[in-house]
């Protein structure tokens, strides 16, 4: 469809988004007998995990011009932007519903506005989790359904705003990876017969085992180690809750991707130290990462069940539009400050702060076609950092949020918004990277 329909080429809609939407429509019409949206949760979970584990098994780019410097420093830029967005979206959502209720006489309730951060910045899984807790434990009516609607609108915002912004970055030549250029191949989504190319390298003889199978096997080993580690630790930490924090949550299978990334980072360090790096083809690993992202996005969209609440549609849309605009401005200008890979970090952050980490990866792939810049690995670091940085807010404050006073709740998320912004200048203390002309960009919301 992308190859033959001009409007899909013009808008650069990725095949995974198109496939997910088609699957969602078929599920909604009950044209896939025996399946419901919840059946695709596991698909999404495993491909999400695979995408980051394979990325962590990939070696660093040999082209130093595509590096943004320290992976940790770049990852901290992404982490601080995400954390600030987490708080900012709560403040805007909460405030917008307070104003809406005052002007219309409605009783929507500000917590339904605040819930947007869990649908946008965190994604459908967390929106459903926290919405269900708020609904069942604290009587916030329709919280779970509203959370899913926010998550769905977040994906829409990521691509309605993010894809045109990525186009502008490419057209202005602001991205470092020039393999991402808007030519006929890029638009149609397929290489021409005579221009197709192969970049992967076979590391195992086909008479022994297929090279692609070998690389999948490496990931299988990492998966197995991670599974055993979590299984053992669940028994060790069972019932332990220092400072009121249940350690079982940190070692649950919902956190599999975090522990899996750590395992893969350690495996790659061992491979490099032992001099075995020639047994791992980085291009093959990138293909696994890219394929995992594609299938993850399909599964994510198909796993979302839209519960259309007509009575809440107007306030939900008002909150969503306001949050989208504020989030884009935050990501764009904070990314601009981050240095050499500013455009890539800005567009990736926006994807992460409106959809999910997978959405961020998909937008990154538009401006960094084969994940050759260091932003992909920064994103892996980011997934570890945001868990540690936001542990108290996400695992202590958020589950009991409706029981807190309005002033306490807003103070916590005001700190979550502004402390990361205050820390950003510390990341700029070292010698500045050479300018890429990013500062000259005139991209605005909606372009």
C-alpha positions as CSV (number, residue, x, y, z in Angstrom):
1,X,0.0,0.0,0.0
2,X,2.8,2.4,0.8
3,X,4.4,1.6,-2.5
4,X,1.3,2.4,-4.6
5,X,-0.7,5.0,-2.7
6,X,0.7,8.5,-3.0
7,X,-0.9,9.9,0.2
8,X,0.8,7.2,2.3
9,X,4.1,8.2,0.7
10,X,3.6,11.9,1.2
11,X,2.8,11.4,4.9
12,X,5.5,8.8,5.4
13,X,3.2,6.5,7.3
14,X,5.3,3.5,8.4
15,X,4.0,0.1,7.4
16,X,3.8,-1.0,11.0
17,X,1.4,1.9,11.8
18,X,-0.7,1.0,8.7
19,X,-0.7,-2.7,9.6
20,X,-1.7,-1.9,13.2
21,X,-4.6,0.3,12.1
22,X,-5.8,-2.3,9.7
23,X,-5.6,-5.0,12.4
24,X,-7.4,-2.7,14.9
25,X,-10.3,-2.1,12.4
26,X,-10.6,-5.8,11.7
27,X,-10.7,-6.6,15.4
28,X,-13.3,-3.8,16.0
29,X,-15.5,-5.3,13.3
30,X,-15.0,-8.8,14.7
31,X,-13.5,-9.9,11.4
32,X,-10.7,-11.8,13.1
33,X,-12.8,-14.6,14.8
34,X,-11.6,-15.8,18.2
35,X,-9.3,-12.9,19.0
36,X,-9.6,-9.7,21.1
37,X,-7.3,-6.8,21.6
38,X,-5.9,-8.3,24.8
39,X,-4.6,-11.2,22.9
40,X,-1.9,-9.0,21.4
41,X,-0.5,-7.8,24.7
42,X,2.0,-10.6,24.9
43,X,3.1,-10.0,21.3
44,X,3.8,-6.3,22.2
45,X,5.6,-7.2,25.4
46,X,8.0,-9.6,23.9
47,X,8.9,-7.6,20.8
48,X,9.3,-4.5,23.0
49,X,11.8,-6.5,25.1
50,X,13.5,-8.0,22.0
51,X,14.0,-4.6,20.4
52,X,16.1,-3.3,23.4
53,X,17.9,-6.5,24.2
54,X,19.1,-6.8,20.6
55,X,20.1,-3.1,20.6
56,X,22.2,-3.7,23.7
57,X,24.0,-6.6,22.0
58,X,24.9,-4.4,19.1
59,X,28.4,-2.9,19.1
60,X,29.1,0.8,18.9
61,X,29.0,2.4,15.4
62,X,32.4,2.4,13.7
63,X,31.6,5.8,12.2
64,X,32.5,8.2,15.0
65,X,30.9,11.1,13.2
66,X,27.5,9.6,14.1
67,X,28.3,9.5,17.8
68,X,26.9,12.1,20.1
69,X,29.6,11.5,22.7
70,X,28.9,9.7,26.0
71,X,26.0,7.3,25.8
72,X,25.3,7.9,29.5
73,X,25.2,11.7,29.0
74,X,22.9,11.4,25.9
75,X,20.7,9.0,27.8
76,X,20.5,11.5,30.7
77,X,19.3,14.2,28.3
78,X,16.5,11.8,27.2
79,X,15.7,10.9,30.8
80,X,15.5,14.4,32.1
81,X,13.2,15.4,29.1
82,X,10.9,12.4,29.8
83,X,10.8,13.1,33.5
84,X,10.0,16.8,33.0
85,X,7.2,15.8,30.5
86,X,5.8,13.3,33.1
87,X,5.2,16.2,35.5
88,X,4.2,18.8,32.9
89,X,1.5,16.7,31.5
90,X,0.0,16.1,34.9
91,X,-0.1,19.9,35.7
92,X,-1.7,20.7,32.3
93,X,-4.2,17.9,32.4
94,X,-5.2,18.6,36.0
95,X,-5.5,22.4,35.4
96,X,-7.4,22.0,32.1
97,X,-10.1,19.9,33.7
98,X,-10.4,22.2,36.7
99,X,-11.1,25.1,34.3
100,X,-13.4,23.0,32.2
101,X,-15.5,22.0,35.2
102,X,-15.7,25.6,36.4
103,X,-16.7,27.0,33.0
104,X,-19.2,24.3,32.1
105,X,-20.5,23.2,35.4
106,X,-19.4,19.7,34.7
107,X,-18.0,17.3,37.3
108,X,-15.4,15.5,35.2
109,X,-12.8,15.6,38.0
110,X,-9.2,16.8,37.6
111,X,-7.7,13.3,38.2
112,X,-9.1,12.2,34.8
113,X,-7.1,15.1,33.3
114,X,-4.0,14.2,35.2
115,X,-4.3,10.6,33.9
116,X,-3.1,11.8,30.5
117,X,0.5,11.5,31.6
118,X,0.2,7.8,32.1
119,X,-1.4,7.4,28.6
120,X,1.0,9.7,26.8
121,X,4.3,9.6,28.6
122,X,4.0,6.0,29.8
123,X,1.8,4.3,27.3
124,X,-1.3,2.1,27.2
125,X,-0.1,-0.5,29.8
126,X,0.5,2.0,32.6
127,X,-2.6,4.0,31.7
128,X,-4.7,0.9,32.1
129,X,-2.9,-0.2,35.2
130,X,-3.2,3.1,37.1
131,X,-6.7,3.8,35.7
132,X,-7.9,0.5,37.0
133,X,-6.4,1.1,40.5
134,X,-7.9,4.6,40.6
135,X,-11.3,3.3,39.5
136,X,-11.5,0.2,41.7
137,X,-9.8,1.6,44.9
138,X,-10.8,5.2,44.8
139,X,-14.0,5.4,42.8
140,X,-12.7,7.5,39.9
141,X,-15.4,6.6,37.4
142,X,-14.3,5.4,33.9
143,X,-10.6,6.0,34.7
144,X,-9.4,2.8,33.0
145,X,-11.3,3.6,29.8
146,X,-10.2,7.2,29.8
147,X,-6.6,6.0,30.3
148,X,-6.8,3.9,27.1
149,X,-8.4,6.7,25.1
150,X,-5.5,9.0,26.2
151,X,-3.0,6.3,25.1
152,X,-4.7,6.0,21.7
153,X,-4.7,9.7,21.2
154,X,-1.1,9.8,22.3
155,X,-0.1,7.5,19.4
156,X,-2.1,9.6,17.0
157,X,-0.3,12.8,18.3
158,X,3.1,11.2,18.0
159,X,2.6,10.6,14.2
160,X,0.4,13.5,13.3
161,X,3.0,15.9,14.7
162,X,6.2,13.8,14.8
163,X,6.3,12.5,11.2
164,X,6.0,16.0,9.7
165,X,8.7,17.2,12.1
166,X,11.0,14.3,11.1
167,X,10.3,15.3,7.4
168,X,11.4,18.8,8.1
169,X,14.6,17.6,9.9
170,X,15.5,15.4,6.9
171,X,14.7,18.1,4.2
172,X,16.8,20.6,6.1
173,X,19.7,18.2,6.4
174,X,19.8,18.4,10.2
175,X,20.1,14.7,10.8
176,X,23.6,13.2,10.9
177,X,22.8,9.9,9.3
178,X,22.5,10.9,5.6
179,X,21.2,7.4,4.7
180,X,17.9,8.9,5.8
181,X,17.1,11.1,2.8
182,X,13.8,11.6,1.1
183,X,14.2,10.0,-2.2
184,X,11.9,7.7,-4.2
185,X,13.1,4.6,-2.3
186,X,12.3,6.4,1.0
187,X,8.9,7.4,-0.2
188,X,7.8,4.1,-1.6
189,X,9.3,2.1,1.2
190,X,11.0,-0.5,-1.0
191,X,14.4,-0.6,-2.8
192,X,14.3,-0.8,-6.5
193,X,15.4,-4.1,-8.0
194,X,18.7,-2.8,-9.2
195,X,19.5,-0.7,-6.1
196,X,18.8,-3.2,-3.3
197,X,21.7,-3.8,-1.1
198,X,23.0,-6.3,1.5
199,X,25.0,-5.0,4.5
200,X,24.9,-7.9,6.9
201,X,27.8,-10.3,7.3
202,X,27.5,-14.1,7.8
203,X,29.5,-15.1,10.9
204,X,28.7,-18.8,10.8
205,X,29.0,-21.3,7.9
206,X,25.6,-22.4,6.6
207,X,26.7,-26.0,6.7
208,X,26.9,-25.6,10.5
209,X,24.0,-23.2,11.3
210,X,22.4,-20.2,9.7
211,X,24.0,-16.9,10.7
212,X,20.6,-15.3,11.4
213,X,19.7,-18.3,13.6
214,X,23.0,-17.8,15.5
215,X,22.1,-14.2,16.3
216,X,18.6,-15.2,17.4
217,X,20.2,-17.8,19.6
218,X,22.3,-15.2,21.3
219,X,19.2,-13.3,22.2
220,X,17.6,-16.6,23.3
221,X,20.5,-17.2,25.7
222,X,20.0,-13.6,27.1
223,X,16.3,-14.3,27.5
224,X,16.9,-17.5,29.3
225,X,19.4,-15.9,31.7
226,X,17.0,-13.1,32.4
227,X,14.2,-15.5,33.1
228,X,16.2,-17.6,35.5
229,X,17.5,-14.4,37.3
230,X,13.9,-13.0,37.8
231,X,12.6,-16.4,38.9
232,X,15.3,-16.7,41.6
233,X,15.0,-13.1,42.8
234,X,11.3,-13.3,43.1
235,X,11.8,-15.9,45.7
236,X,14.5,-13.9,47.5
237,X,12.5,-10.6,47.7
238,X,9.0,-12.1,48.3
239,X,7.3,-10.1,51.0
240,X,10.0,-7.6,51.4
241,X,9.0,-3.9,51.2
242,X,11.7,-1.5,52.5
243,X,10.3,2.0,52.9
244,X,7.0,0.7,51.8
245,X,8.3,-0.2,48.3
246,X,7.5,-3.7,47.3
247,X,10.6,-5.3,45.8
248,X,8.5,-7.9,44.1
249,X,7.4,-5.1,41.7
250,X,11.0,-4.5,40.6
251,X,11.6,-8.1,40.0
252,X,8.3,-9.0,38.3
253,X,8.1,-10.1,34.7
254,X,6.6,-6.7,33.9
255,X,10.2,-5.4,34.4
256,X,11.7,-8.1,32.2
257,X,13.0,-5.7,29.6
258,X,15.0,-3.7,32.2
259,X,16.7,-6.8,33.5
260,X,17.1,-8.2,30.0
261,X,18.9,-5.0,28.9
262,X,21.3,-5.3,31.8
263,X,22.0,-8.9,30.9
264,X,22.7,-8.0,27.2
265,X,25.0,-5.1,28.2
266,X,27.0,-7.5,30.3
267,X,27.0,-10.1,27.6
268,X,28.3,-7.5,25.0
269,X,31.0,-6.4,27.5
270,X,32.1,-10.0,27.9
271,X,32.1,-10.6,24.1
272,X,34.2,-7.5,23.5
273,X,36.7,-8.2,26.3
274,X,37.2,-11.8,25.2
275,X,37.9,-10.7,21.6
276,X,34.8,-12.4,20.3
277,X,33.2,-9.4,18.6
278,X,33.8,-10.9,15.1
279,X,31.2,-13.6,16.1
280,X,28.5,-10.9,16.3
281,X,27.4,-9.0,13.2
282,X,26.1,-5.6,14.2
283,X,24.1,-5.1,11.0
284,X,22.2,-8.4,11.6
285,X,21.5,-7.2,15.2
286,X,20.1,-3.9,13.8
287,X,17.8,-5.8,11.5
288,X,16.5,-7.8,14.5
289,X,16.0,-4.5,16.4
290,X,14.2,-2.9,13.4
291,X,11.9,-5.9,12.8
292,X,11.1,-6.1,16.5
293,X,10.1,-2.4,16.5
294,X,7.8,-3.0,13.5
295,X,6.0,-6.0,15.1
296,X,5.8,-4.3,18.5
297,X,4.0,-1.2,17.0
298,X,1.5,-3.5,15.2
299,X,0.8,-5.4,18.4
300,X,0.6,-2.2,20.4
301,X,-2.1,-0.6,18.2
302,X,-4.0,-3.9,17.9
303,X,-4.0,-4.3,21.7
304,X,-5.7,-1.0,22.4
305,X,-9.5,-1.3,22.8
306,X,-11.1,2.1,22.2
307,X,-13.9,2.8,24.6
308,X,-15.5,5.9,23.2
309,X,-16.9,8.0,26.0
310,X,-19.0,10.5,24.1
311,X,-19.8,12.5,27.2
312,X,-16.1,13.0,27.9
313,X,-14.9,13.5,24.4
314,X,-14.6,17.3,24.5
315,X,-12.6,17.6,27.7
316,X,-10.4,14.7,26.6
317,X,-9.6,16.4,23.3
318,X,-8.9,19.7,24.9
319,X,-6.5,18.2,27.3
320,X,-4.8,16.1,24.6
321,X,-4.3,19.0,22.2
322,X,-2.9,21.2,25.0
323,X,-0.6,18.5,26.2
324,X,0.6,17.6,22.7
325,X,1.6,21.3,22.0
326,X,3.4,21.7,25.3
327,X,5.2,18.3,25.0
328,X,6.4,19.1,21.5
329,X,7.8,22.5,22.6
330,X,9.5,20.9,25.7
331,X,11.1,18.1,23.6
332,X,12.1,20.3,20.8
333,X,13.9,23.0,22.7
334,X,15.4,20.7,25.3
335,X,16.7,18.5,22.5
336,X,18.1,21.6,20.8
337,X,20.2,22.2,23.9
338,X,21.6,18.7,24.0
339,X,24.2,19.2,21.3
340,X,25.3,17.3,18.2
341,X,22.4,14.9,18.0
342,X,19.8,17.4,19.1
343,X,17.3,16.8,16.2
344,X,17.5,13.0,16.7
345,X,17.0,13.4,20.5
346,X,14.2,15.9,20.1
347,X,12.1,13.7,17.8
348,X,12.8,10.5,19.8
349,X,11.8,12.2,23.0
350,X,8.6,13.4,21.5
351,X,7.7,9.9,20.4
352,X,8.5,8.5,23.9
353,X,6.5,11.3,25.6
354,X,3.3,10.8,23.5
355,X,3.3,7.2,22.7
356,X,5.8,4.7,24.1
357,X,9.5,4.0,23.8
358,X,8.6,2.0,20.7
359,X,7.1,5.1,19.2
360,X,10.2,7.0,20.0
361,X,12.3,4.3,18.2
362,X,10.0,4.4,15.2
363,X,10.3,8.2,14.8
364,X,14.1,7.9,15.4
365,X,14.2,5.4,12.5
366,X,12.8,8.1,10.2
367,X,15.9,10.3,10.7
368,X,18.3,7.5,11.5
369,X,17.4,4.8,9.1
370,X,19.7,2.0,10.4
371,X,20.2,3.2,14.0
372,X,23.8,4.1,13.2
373,X,23.8,7.2,15.6
374,X,24.3,6.7,19.3
375,X,20.7,7.8,20.1
376,X,19.4,4.2,19.9
377,X,21.8,3.1,22.6
378,X,21.1,6.3,24.6
379,X,17.5,5.2,24.5
380,X,18.4,1.9,26.1
381,X,20.3,3.7,28.9
382,X,17.2,6.0,29.2
383,X,14.9,3.1,29.9
384,X,17.0,2.1,32.9
385,X,17.5,5.7,34.1
386,X,13.8,6.7,34.1
387,X,12.9,3.7,36.2
388,X,15.5,4.7,38.9
389,X,14.8,8.5,38.7
390,X,11.0,8.2,38.9
391,X,10.7,5.2,41.2
392,X,9.1,7.1,44.1
393,X,6.7,9.0,41.8
394,X,5.6,6.1,39.7
395,X,5.5,3.3,42.3
396,X,4.6,5.1,45.6
397,X,2.8,8.4,44.7
398,X,0.9,7.4,41.6
399,X,-1.0,4.3,42.9
400,X,-2.3,6.3,45.8
401,X,-2.7,9.7,44.0
402,X,-6.5,10.1,44.5
403,X,-6.0,9.8,48.3
404,X,-3.5,12.7,48.4
405,X,-4.5,16.3,48.8
406,X,-4.5,18.4,45.7
407,X,-1.7,20.6,47.0
408,X,0.5,17.6,47.8
409,X,-0.2,15.9,44.5
410,X,0.5,19.0,42.4
411,X,3.6,19.9,44.4
412,X,5.1,16.4,43.7
413,X,4.6,16.8,40.0
414,X,5.7,20.4,39.9
415,X,9.0,19.2,41.3
416,X,9.0,16.4,38.7
417,X,8.6,19.0,36.0
418,X,11.1,21.7,37.1
419,X,13.9,19.9,38.9
420,X,15.0,18.1,35.6
421,X,14.9,21.4,33.8
422,X,17.1,22.9,36.5
423,X,19.6,20.0,36.1
424,X,19.9,20.3,32.3
425,X,22.6,23.1,32.5
426,X,24.8,20.6,34.3
427,X,24.9,18.5,31.2
428,X,26.1,21.5,29.2
429,X,29.1,22.3,31.3
430,X,31.6,20.5,29.2
431,X,33.0,21.8,25.9
432,X,30.1,22.2,23.4
433,X,29.9,19.9,20.3
434,X,30.3,21.6,16.9
435,X,27.1,23.1,15.7
436,X,25.0,21.2,13.2
437,X,22.9,24.1,12.2
438,X,20.0,22.7,14.4
439,X,19.6,26.1,16.0
440,X,18.7,27.6,12.7
441,X,15.7,25.3,12.3
442,X,12.3,27.0,12.2
443,X,10.2,23.9,12.8
444,X,6.9,24.7,14.6
445,X,4.2,22.5,15.9
446,X,2.2,20.9,13.1
447,X,4.8,21.3,10.4
